[in-house]
């Protein structure tokens, strides 16, 4: 057994060595890239010494190592063919001279492996490409020849002889290129300046750089070079001629243009910006008479030109640029004066007022004006007039020879025109006539002649109740066209009382800006609007004022919960109703009545059943609150039914109140042993009524003391004996009584509303013998009088005296 295993291992080793020896032999082929699909590469069967038929029998296959399968074996002919076009630059990403595809030919039965290397030879299929198609260079015209400028190189995906070989530059006298070779054989190019550049001759140079590879045929790529020549200050300003001659009339008006000098500079930018000025050779007198604009070179008349004083003037002008090293050019200007009617009329203003109040009367003197002309004859005769671009409220009156008075001819209004520029023009009668003018500035001073004006006569302001105290309601503003103190406004609230309350306790206004604030929280149910006046007063002397009406409208808010007044019950108690079980369908059991102190939709109350023992037995009208039976009672119905009714208003959000009604059924109508009258609790006195009673009591007390003093001092009669009041009559009010009503089928509604905005109440009762009576089961004997009063709230409250009450003795029996 051991011998068999040893022999087996030896056979495996020998087989592996044979395969390794076969694999060490490598077959190499070379092909160019980009061969067509199906092209012949080699005959593998012949080169490997294999029979063509064995390729199929031994299932020959091609295994490509680390690459895409670009080749295939034709097993019928034994040929190695192109399966997919080969791009050398895609197969070998690095720019190396040699590029190989390694693959194995594997045969089975027995297994044999043949190593094959396929060399991909480069062809010139890629043209040189510049990374930047256009290269921009800025070169100063002061750059010396020989200066070098680096350019962007071209790239070529091919290698060897097919890579970039050289560069060419388009024809240029000013530039050439210098090509250098790197250590890896790459070509680099620099642009070399051959000669001085002149921006004034050619500001921009455009060149074409061409890169050519070494392939056959050669391929090329181009890029544009745009050279912008930067200016230097190398050209001085130049005048059109060295000497200029010009004529000017004497007495030319100031500002008259004599001539405009123009120099040229071939540079650009600040190097071509020129400044004109007089040189030191120009006399001071000439500079006083003529002005030279430094920017435009315009010469204007500045002073008075008099032919009799000087018939000509000489000006030496230079034009200098603004370059870093400025250059200049010079010229001479000869000005010849033409003699004319050379004396202008003169106007003199005396006793002038520069300010007038707007209320001065018509005829007020403003100034005295005199005119004269040194010429004689017609040239010395002058006329004075107002130069009017618009209608002016002034007039010139001639008082004597060559004397005029400027006076007010119409009423003045500062709010229309606050300042006048009055131009007086004097003209002689020469040929041509000469004229002179003088301007008077007149300021109109303000007086307090305008009352403040509001933009509207009535301000209507809507305020939602329950506002925060101090809230801004609106801002009222008035306008006063006067100035300073006459136009400074102060705002006041004109005092007025509403319900014994001053307006200043309800509202506040900022005296400076008219902001109106609320000082209290408004209640729509107490007061629905306020009407008062606000006055705006200026600070003039005397002050003027105006007022405006302010109408504050309080808007309702759903802030009052519905109050259930019928059926009435003590606070927290349940309403009990007793009805016979024989009650017919549609019988009125009770009527729920709720009131809401709000208005409109907030006071619209609807009724709903919140809880009900048997929904098929009772119905509730959602609008009038009537509870009726929907069928007759049956023996299955329990004797007691419980209903919870909610009264809800139509506000947003809605508020509600509930009442619980316990309905008890009996076989027959109940007979009551006694009928008595119990008071409905309410609070008789409101705060206002309490104050009135206290005041009335104080007045009555003082009146009583006065009467007693008068009786004692004047009548001197003995005091009457005091009348004793029986104890039985001393207490006429019994307070704090509660009532629980049990009603029969006959129900009547009553509504009592007091003048107090908060005193509302409704209650159900029966009418018995013309008196208001509330049924009550047996009452303990010996009870005194009872007060049947109007309730002010749904809970227990205290009562005082018998105001708005009915006093009755208790009844012992019910009929």
ROTOR-684698 format. One line per 3 residues: their letters; for each residue x, y, z of C-alpha. Coordinates in steps of 0.02 Angstrom, whole numbers, plus 50000, padded with zeros to 5 digits. Each point is the difference from the previous one (the first is absolute). Layout:
residues N
a> X:Y:Z | ...
//
This chain:
residues 815
xxx> 50000:50000:50000 | 50142:50119:50041 | 50086:49957:49837
xxx> 49841:50045:49904 | 49987:50169:50085 | 50182:50041:49964
xxx> 49978:49959:49816 | 49845:50109:49989 | 50090:50150:50076
xxx> 50148:49977:49882 | 49884:49999:49848 | 49916:50162:50058
xxx> 50168:50085:50024 | 50060:49948:49829 | 49837:50063:49919
xxx> 50014:50170:50088 | 50179:50020:49946 | 49952:49963:49820
xxx> 49862:50130:50004 | 50116:50131:50079 | 50130:49966:49866
xxx> 49870:50029:49865 | 49938:50159:50083 | 50173:50076:50008
xxx> 50006:50011:49811 | 49926:50170:49945 | 49936:50039:49826
xxx> 50006:50186:49952 | 49904:50095:49865 | 49999:50185:49951
xxx> 49853:50092:49922 | 49959:50185:49973 | 49856:50077:50099
xxx> 49831:50038:49925 | 49993:49842:49890 | 49829:49957:49929
xxx> 49893:49870:50087 | 50033:49826:49926 | 50176:50042:49944
xxx> 50126:49856:49997 | 50135:50003:50134 | 50086:49827:49990
xxx> 49968:49814:49971 | 50007:49928:50175 | 49983:49819:49943
xxx> 50154:50013:49890 | 50102:50106:50122 | 49961:49888:50147
xxx> 50018:49838:49900 | 49822:49945:50026 | 49878:49909:49889
xxx> 49853:50111:49953 | 49876:49863:50041 | 50070:49982:50175
xxx> 49951:50180:50040 | 49818:49947:50004 | 50029:49831:50078
xxx> 50109:50069:50138 | 49887:50152:50026 | 50132:50133:49970
xxx> 49963:50169:50081 | 50086:50169:50015 | 50025:50074:50174
xxx> 50050:50185:50000 | 50094:50057:50155 | 49956:50169:50080
xxx> 49917:50070:49846 | 49847:49997:49892 | 49984:49855:49876
xxx> 50042:50086:49837 | 50047:49835:49907 | 49916:49837:49956
xxx> 50052:49827:49929 | 49920:49934:49841 | 49994:49815:50045
xxx> 49964:49947:49822 | 50158:50079:49927 | 50107:50019:50156
xxx> 50021:50188:49967 | 50013:50136:50133 | 49886:50145:49945
xxx> 49949:50174:50063 | 49838:49994:50099 | 49990:50185:50047
xxx> 50093:50154:49939 | 50154:50033:50110 | 50046:50178:50054
xxx> 50178:50002:50064 | 49970:50157:50105 | 49855:49912:50090
xxx> 50096:49837:50029 | 50160:50081:50061 | 49954:50157:50097
xxx> 50181:50047:50035 | 50102:50077:49860 | 50123:49855:49978
xxx> 50082:49946:49838 | 49950:49817:50016 | 49821:49939:50031
xxx> 49959:49813:50020 | 49843:49896:50019 | 50035:49836:50093
xxx> 49888:49847:49973 | 50001:49810:50019 | 49939:49866:49878
xxx> 49933:49855:50104 | 49971:49823:49931 | 49919:49854:50092
xxx> 50023:49810:49992 | 50141:50015:50042 | 50017:50175:50069
xxx> 50124:50112:49912 | 50028:50187:50022 | 50086:50112:49871
xxx> 50053:50177:50049 | 49972:50133:49867 | 50053:50185:50004
xxx> 49922:50119:49875 | 50094:50164:49976 | 49888:50147:49952
xxx> 50097:50120:49890 | 49954:50185:50000 | 49933:50088:49844
xxx> 49980:50187:49978 | 49814:50008:50038 | 50002:50149:50120
xxx> 50035:50181:49955 | 50086:50121:50121 | 49877:50096:50108
xxx> 50028:50163:50097 | 49922:50008:50172 | 49958:50184:49968
xxx> 49938:50047:49828 | 50036:50185:50029 | 50144:50069:50102
xxx> 49998:50183:50057 | 50160:50095:50040 | 50022:50180:50062
xxx> 50169:50071:49949 | 50054:50178:50036 | 50069:50098:49854
xxx> 50151:50035:50110 | 50047:49814:50005 | 50175:49976:49928
xxx> 50032:49879:49853 | 50050:49824:50050 | 49869:49988:50139
xxx> 49925:49824:50008 | 49820:49952:50040 | 49946:49822:50039
xxx> 49859:49928:49895 | 49882:49857:50033 | 50064:49837:49924
xxx> 49904:49883:49887 | 49972:49817:50046 | 49996:49845:49885
xxx> 49933:49832:50058 | 50115:49909:49879 | 50177:49949:50047
xxx> 50169:49988:49920 | 50014:50074:49828 | 49814:50036:49997
xxx> 50012:50121:50147 | 50028:50189:49986 | 50154:50036:49896
xxx> 50005:50190:49981 | 49903:50167:50010 | 49975:50135:49870
xxx> 49952:50185:50025 | 49907:50103:49872 | 50102:50133:49913
xxx> 50046:50146:50113 | 50140:50129:49999 | 49985:50031:50185
xxx> 49992:49823:50070 | 50072:49825:49977 | 50000:49839:50100
xxx> 50133:49898:50088 | 49969:49811:50012 | 50082:49898:50137
xxx> 49998:49813:50035 | 49973:49929:50172 | 50085:49847:50076
xxx> 49850:49892:49953 | 50006:50061:49820 | 49855:50124:50021
xxx> 50008:50161:49899 | 49981:50170:50089 | 49981:50166:49911
xxx> 50035:50181:50054 | 49947:50160:49912 | 50150:50117:49972
xxx> 49986:50188:49968 | 50106:50052:49851 | 49976:50189:49996
xxx> 49929:50146:50100 | 49810:50010:49996 | 49908:50162:49960
xxx> 49822:50004:50064 | 49960:50156:49899 | 50041:49905:49839
xxx> 49925:49830:50044 | 49911:49978:50167 | 49957:49815:49975
xxx> 50098:49858:49921 | 49914:49839:49948 | 50107:49845:49968
xxx> 49967:49816:49961 | 50103:49865:50086 | 50000:49829:49913
xxx> 50057:49834:50077 | 50050:49861:49878 | 50033:49817:50043
xxx> 50124:49881:49915 | 49876:49879:49926 | 49977:49959:49816
xxx> 49897:50088:49947 | 50032:50132:50133 | 49858:50068:50105
xxx> 49990:50175:50077 | 49904:50110:50121 | 49990:50189:50018
xxx> 49970:50132:50133 | 49977:50189:49990 | 50116:50122:50090
xxx> 49926:50174:50035 | 50130:50127:50058 | 49935:50162:50076
xxx> 50134:50135:49997 | 49997:50103:50160 | 50027:50186:49981
xxx> 50143:50103:50075 | 50012:50187:50001 | 50115:50022:49851
xxx> 49906:50133:49899 | 49988:50184:50052 | 49842:50103:49968
xxx> 50004:50097:49835 | 49900:50156:49950 | 49939:50020:49823
xxx> 50108:50157:49979 | 50123:50093:50109 | 49912:50170:49993
xxx> 49814:50039:49999 | 49919:50169:49964 | 49822:50045:50051
xxx> 49892:50157:50006 | 49887:50047:50146 | 49885:50147:50025
xxx> 50033:50115:50144 | 49882:49994:50148 | 49954:49820:49957
xxx> 49894:49926:50136 | 50082:49892:50129 | 49998:49820:49946
xxx> 50013:50040:49815 | 50097:49863:49911 | 50152:50074:49912
xxx> 50063:49836:49926 | 50030:49819:50044 | 50175:49929:49993
xxx> 50021:49818:49953 | 50160:49899:50015 | 50018:49817:49952
xxx> 50096:49859:50085 | 50023:49832:49913 | 50008:49908:50166
xxx> 49848:49931:50089 | 49924:50000:50173 | 50076:50120:50125
xxx> 50146:50023:49883 | 49881:50086:49878 | 49902:50102:50129
xxx> 50053:50181:49979 | 50002:50148:50119 | 50006:50177:49928
xxx> 50080:50143:50095 | 50085:50168:49979 | 50190:50004:50002
xxx> 50102:50126:50099 | 50015:50109:49845 | 49814:50047:50010
xxx> 49974:50163:50096 | 49892:50007:50156 | 49887:50131:49918
xxx> 49964:49884:49856 | 49961:49858:50120 | 49879:50115:50092
xxx> 49907:50041:49840 | 49996:49827:49921 | 49972:49829:50076
xxx> 50067:49838:49931 | 49903:49840:50036 | 50132:49871:50052
xxx> 49899:49853:49934 | 49926:50064:49836 | 50126:50135:49950
xxx> 49857:50125:49983 | 50050:50183:50018 | 49862:50112:50067
xxx> 49985:50182:50045 | 50019:50023:50187 | 50026:50186:50025
xxx> 49956:50160:49910 | 50081:50023:49830 | 50030:50184:49962
xxx> 50075:50045:49832 | 50059:50168:50068 | 50105:49914:50133
xxx> 50073:49856:49899 | 49969:49964:49815 | 50077:49825:50004
xxx> 50051:49859:50117 | 50129:49861:49990 | 49973:49831:50084
xxx> 50127:49858:50011 | 49913:49834:50027 | 50070:49828:50034
xxx> 49911:49831:49989 | 50070:49867:50117 | 49947:49818:50011
xxx> 49966:49904:50162 | 50128:49862:49972 | 50122:49946:50138
xxx> 50134:50101:49912 | 49892:50139:49925 | 50042:50074:49830
xxx> 49939:50168:49938 | 49973:50104:49843 | 49991:50191:49981
xxx> 49916:50132:49892 | 49973:50189:49996 | 49828:50085:49988
xxx> 49985:50180:49936 | 49834:50086:50048 | 49957:50159:49903
xxx> 49862:50112:50076 | 49870:50074:49881 | 49943:50174:50054
xxx> 49811:50019:50029 | 49878:50097:50105 | 50111:49960:50145
xxx> 49912:50070:50153 | 49866:49896:50080 | 49864:50086:50098
xxx> 50019:49982:50188 | 49866:49960:50127 | 50020:50035:50185
xxx> 49884:49938:50137 | 49979:50104:50157 | 49898:49980:50158
xxx> 49958:49820:49960 | 49895:49890:50113 | 50048:49817:49985
xxx> 49854:49936:50108 | 49815:50045:50010 | 49857:49922:50099
xxx> 49861:49931:49894 | 49872:50120:50075 | 50083:50163:49943
xxx> 49879:50118:49915 | 50002:50037:49813 | 50116:50146:49960
xxx> 50136:49950:50125 | 50171:50060:49939 | 50126:49860:49967
xxx> 50149:50093:49924 | 50056:50161:49916 | 50088:49970:49832
xxx> 50110:50121:49905 | 50067:49978:49820 | 50133:50090:49897
xxx> 50101:49979:49840 | 50169:50084:49970 | 49962:50014:49815
xxx> 49913:50155:49928 | 49858:50029:49880 | 49895:49849:49955
xxx> 50132:49883:50073 | 49977:50084:50169 | 49809:49990:50005
xxx> 49947:49850:50104 | 49840:49907:50040 | 49971:49897:50160
xxx> 49876:49856:50007 | 49961:49845:50102 | 50054:49839:49917
xxx> 49847:49891:50026 | 49997:49814:49964 | 49839:49996:50098
xxx> 49876:50127:50065 | 50080:50091:50148 | 49908:50099:50134
xxx> 50122:50146:49982 | 50006:50162:49903 | 50131:50131:49950
xxx> 49950:50183:50023 | 50109:50138:49931 | 50019:50130:50137
xxx> 50124:50117:49913 | 50130:50000:49863 | 50094:49835:50007
xxx> 49917:49953:50168 | 49873:49859:50017 | 49903:49926:50146
xxx> 49967:49813:50010 | 49835:49976:50095 | 49875:49862:50041
xxx> 49856:50002:49876 | 49899:49847:50057 | 49970:49910:50167
xxx> 50137:49874:50043 | 49972:49820:50055 | 50150:49904:50065
xxx> 49908:49834:49983 | 49990:50029:49811 | 50175:50073:49971
xxx> 50122:50019:50143 | 50147:50077:49905 | 50013:50116:49851
xxx> 50146:50029:49884 | 49965:50175:49932 | 50106:50039:49847
xxx> 50017:50183:49950 | 50058:50023:49819 | 50067:50167:49935
xxx> 50027:50026:49812 | 50072:50147:49904 | 49944:50058:49828
xxx> 50167:49977:49913 | 50026:49901:49844 | 50009:49862:50044
xxx> 49920:50033:50168 | 50091:49945:50157 | 49913:49932:50153
xxx> 50040:49963:50180 | 49899:49913:50133 | 49998:49987:50188
xxx> 49912:49868:50104 | 49920:50031:50169 | 49962:49853:50115
xxx> 49845:50035:50105 | 49953:49882:50141 | 49817:49994:50055
xxx> 49980:49974:50187 | 49859:49893:50068 | 49857:50057:50111
xxx> 49872:49888:50083 | 49862:50020:49872 | 49952:49818:49970
xxx> 49902:49891:50120 | 50041:49814:50009 | 49899:49891:49881
xxx> 49954:49818:50022 | 49997:49887:49849 | 49819:49951:50036
xxx> 49858:50076:50098 | 49948:49843:50095 | 50107:49853:50055
xxx> 49901:49841:50024 | 50098:49870:50099 | 49941:49822:50034
xxx> 50061:49922:50162 | 49962:49823:50054 | 49942:49993:50181
xxx> 50112:49926:50135 | 50148:50093:49928 | 50160:50021:50099
xxx> 50016:50166:50093 | 50130:50107:49916 | 49968:49927:49826
xxx> 50032:50116:49853 | 49835:50037:49911 | 50058:50111:49857
xxx> 50113:50145:49958 | 49922:50167:49959 | 50104:50128:49911
xxx> 49964:50178:49949 | 50099:50108:49880 | 50050:50181:50025
xxx> 50093:50083:49853 | 50078:50130:50116 | 50181:49986:50056
xxx> 50088:49968:50166 | 49893:50037:50152 | 49855:50052:49889
xxx> 49997:49825:49926 | 50042:49901:50159 | 49838:49912:50050
xxx> 49939:49938:50168 | 49849:49882:50014 | 49868:50004:50139
xxx> 49842:49905:50040 | 49857:50123:50023 | 49921:49960:50167
xxx> 49830:49916:49998 | 49912:49889:50125 | 49911:49838:49956
xxx> 49909:49912:50140 | 50088:50114:50127 | 50169:49948:49929
xxx> 50119:50125:49921 | 50072:49962:49829 | 50174:50022:50071
xxx> 49965:49851:50113 | 49955:49893:49851 | 50122:50056:49865
xxx> 50172:50077:49991 | 50087:50086:49855 | 50185:50031:49974
xxx> 50011:50190:49988 | 50147:49993:49880 | 49951:49872:49868
xxx> 49811:49977:50023 | 50006:49815:50048 | 49832:49958:50083
xxx> 50001:49868:50138 | 49863:49912:50100 | 50023:50018:50189
xxx> 49874:49867:50050 | 49924:49839:49940 | 49836:50033:49908
xxx> 49843:49897:50025 | 49879:49993:49854 | 49858:49955:50117
xxx> 50024:50162:50101 | 50044:50127:49866 | 49997:49971:49813
xxx> 50081:50158:49934 | 50085:50162:50053 | 49992:50166:49910
xxx> 50122:50139:50046 | 50113:50132:49922 | 50188:50017:49987
xxx> 50080:50170:49979 | 50163:50037:49909 | 50079:50165:50054
xxx> 50157:50082:49931 | 50128:50094:50105 | 49986:50167:49913
xxx> 49954:50165:50080 | 49854:50005:50008 | 49976:49811:49980
xxx> 49879:49933:49870 | 49907:49836:50017 | 49874:49884:49919
xxx> 49913:49845:50059 | 49940:49837:49928 | 49862:49881:50052
xxx> 50053:49828:50058 | 49869:49863:50001 | 50055:49844:50095
xxx> 49891:49850:49958 | 50014:49853:50120 | 49984:49833:49912
xxx> 49920:49857:50092 | 50099:49848:50054 | 49926:49837:50055
xxx> 50047:50023:50183 | 49834:49962:50086 | 49941:49824:50033
xxx> 49814:49970:49972 | 49902:50016:50162 | 49860:49873:50027
xxx> 49858:50092:50086 | 49864:49874:49973 | 49970:49878:50076
xxx> 50077:50089:50149 | 50098:49901:50129 | 50119:50033:50141
xxx> 50184:49995:49960 | 50058:49821:49972 | 49825:49930:50024
xxx> 49893:49896:49883 | 49832:50051:49930 | 49862:49877:50040
xxx> 49841:49982:49898 | 49852:49887:50045 | 49880:49947:49863
xxx> 49865:49866:49991 | 50043:49842:49904 | 49844:50026:49896
xxx> 50077:50153:49917 | 49956:50007:49816 | 50126:50006:49856
xxx> 50061:50178:49966 | 49968:50058:50177 | 50109:50148:50056
xxx> 50105:49939:50147 | 50108:50154:50026 | 50073:50144:49905
xxx> 50185:50041:50015 | 50036:50185:49981 | 50177:50069:49995
xxx> 50058:50178:49970 | 50169:50063:49940 | 50063:50175:50039
xxx> 50095:50005:49835 | 49924:50061:49837 | 49958:49936:49827
xxx> 50072:49827:49964 | 50088:49994:50168 | 49830:50012:50086
xxx> 49908:49877:49889 | 49966:49851:50114 | 49956:49824:49943
xxx> 49956:49851:50108 | 50060:49821:49990 | 49975:49842:50099
xxx> 50166:49955:50079 | 49939:49849:50097 | 49831:49912:50000
xxx> 49939:49841:50081 | 49885:49953:49855 | 50024:50091:49835
xxx> 49836:49933:49932 | 49895:50076:50138 | 50043:50186:49994
xxx> 50044:50129:49868 | 50082:50171:50017 | 49969:50146:49882
xxx> 50172:50072:49967 | 49934:50177:49976 | 49868:50029:50135
xxx> 50061:49869:50128 | 49831:49912:50018 | 50008:49823:50068
xxx> 49854:49894:49942 | 49954:49818:50005 | 50019:49906:49837
xxx> 49888:49856:50054 | 49896:49943:50147 | 50080:49916:50149
xxx> 49992:49810:50007 | 50013:49882:50146 | 50180:49960:49949
xxx> 50058:50180:50019 | 50083:50037:50167 | 49912:50121:50116
xxx> 50145:50123:50000 | 50085:50075:49848 | 50156:50108:50000
xxx> 50036:50131:49866 | 50156:50109:49983 | 49970:50148:49883
xxx> 50138:50112:49936 | 49967:50179:49944 | 50134:50055:49877
xxx> 50026:50169:49919 | 50055:50027:49819 | 50166:50085:50041
xxx> 50173:49943:49949 | 50048:49911:50107 | 49827:49958:50063
xxx> 49958:50013:50186 | 49869:49893:50084 | 49907:49964:50161
xxx> 49909:49843:50056 | 49848:49958:50105 | 49949:49831:50068
xxx> 49814:49959:50007 | 49935:49851:50096 | 49827:49946:49940
xxx> 49897:49893:50116 | 49839:49916:49942 | 49851:49962:50113
xxx> 49843:49905:49967 | 49888:50148:50044 | 50022:50187:50029
xxx> 50077:50036:50169 | 49900:50089:50135 | 50096:50123:50103
xxx> 49953:50031:50181 | 50066:50174:50009 | 50045:50138:49882
xxx> 50121:50132:50053 | 50103:50134:49922 | 50189:49993:50005
xxx> 50116:50137:49942 | 50103:49986:49843 | 50172:50052:50054
xxx> 50081:50148:49919 | 50110:50144:50041 | 49892:50155:50012
xxx> 50137:50125:50009 | 50125:50027:49865 | 50151:50108:50038
xxx> 49914:50152:49926 | 49840:49973:50099 | 50102:49976:50158
xxx> 50086:50167:49975 | 49831:50083:49968 | 49925:49928:50160
xxx> 50150:50055:50102 | 49991:50175:49927 | 49813:50010:50026
xxx> 50020:49942:50179 | 50134:50131:50034 | 49893:50139:49927
xxx> 49849:49942:50100 | 50105:49995:50159 | 50063:50178:49973
xxx> 49824:50059:49962 | 49936:49920:50160 | 50137:50080:50105
xxx> 49961:50170:49922 | 49814:49983:50037 | 50036:49950:50179
xxx> 50116:50150:50027 | 49871:50120:49928 | 49864:49926:50110
xxx> 50105:50011:50157 | 50070:50176:49973 | 49850:50089:49927
xxx> 49844:49912:50052 | 50067:49945:50169 | 49872:49864:50006
xxx> 50021:49843:50102 | 50065:49850:49907 | 49869:49879:49943
xxx> 50006:49831:50077 | 50077:49866:49897 | 49881:49881:49923
xxx> 50043:49824:50034 | 49992:49882:49857 | 49940:49826:50040
xxx> 50133:49871:49980 | 49888:49905:49885 | 50013:50141:49873
xxx> 50185:50036:50014 | 50057:49865:49886 | 49912:50005:49836
xxx> 50127:49903:49899 | 50050:49821:50016 | 50157:49967:49901
xxx> 50093:49853:49929 | 49855:49885:49961 | 50012:49869:49866
xxx> 49864:49923:49899 | 49978:49835:49910 | 49853:50005:49882
xxx> 49890:49857:49950 | 49891:50047:49854 | 49841:49927:49934
xxx> 49950:49995:49818 | 49939:50180:49994 | 50155:50109:49976
xxx> 50009:50182:49958 | 50152:50099:49951 | 50044:50169:50072
xxx> 50144:50112:49962 | 50058:50142:50110 | 50146:50107:49946
xxx> 50064:50142:50109 | 50085:50159:49942 | 50166:49934:50065
xxx> 50101:49925:49856 | 50042:49849:50105 | 49826:49968:50078
xxx> 49915:49874:49891 | 49887:49862:50061 | 49862:49889:49937
xxx> 49898:49880:50104 | 49853:49881:49989 | 49852:50019:50116
xxx> 49816:49974:50017 | 49873:50139:50017 | 49892:49976:50152
xxx> 49875:50133:50052 | 50098:50139:49917 | 50157:49969:50103
xxx> 50169:49923:49954 | 50010:49834:50092 | 50127:49859:49992
xxx> 49940:49828:50049 | 50089:49917:50143 | 49963:49841:50096
xxx> 49960:50010:50186 | 50083:50147:50088 | 50026:49999:50188
xxx> 49866:50092:50093 | 50035:50164:50081 | 50102:50069:49856
xxx> 49995:50187:49976 | 49986:50101:49843 | 50088:49944:49843
xxx> 50071:50106:49859 | 49966:49942:49823 | 50133:50099:49907
xxx> 50084:50013:49831 | 50160:49897:49992 | 50157:50090:49942
xxx> 50105:49844:49981 | 49971:49814:49992 | 50082:49968:50169
xxx> 49948:50052:50175 | 50018:50184:50041 | 49958:50116:50141
xxx> 49847:50113:50001 | 49980:50160:50097 | 49834:50091:50004
xxx> 49838:49964:49911 | 50040:50098:49839 | 49926:49914:49847
xxx> 49922:49867:50115 | 49829:49931:50045 | 49964:49970:50185
xxx> 49874:49867:50044 | 49951:49902:50152 | 50027:49814:49985
xxx> 49852:49897:49945 | 49955:49849:50101 | 49915:49894:49873
xx> 49995:49973:49815 | 49832:49990:49919
//
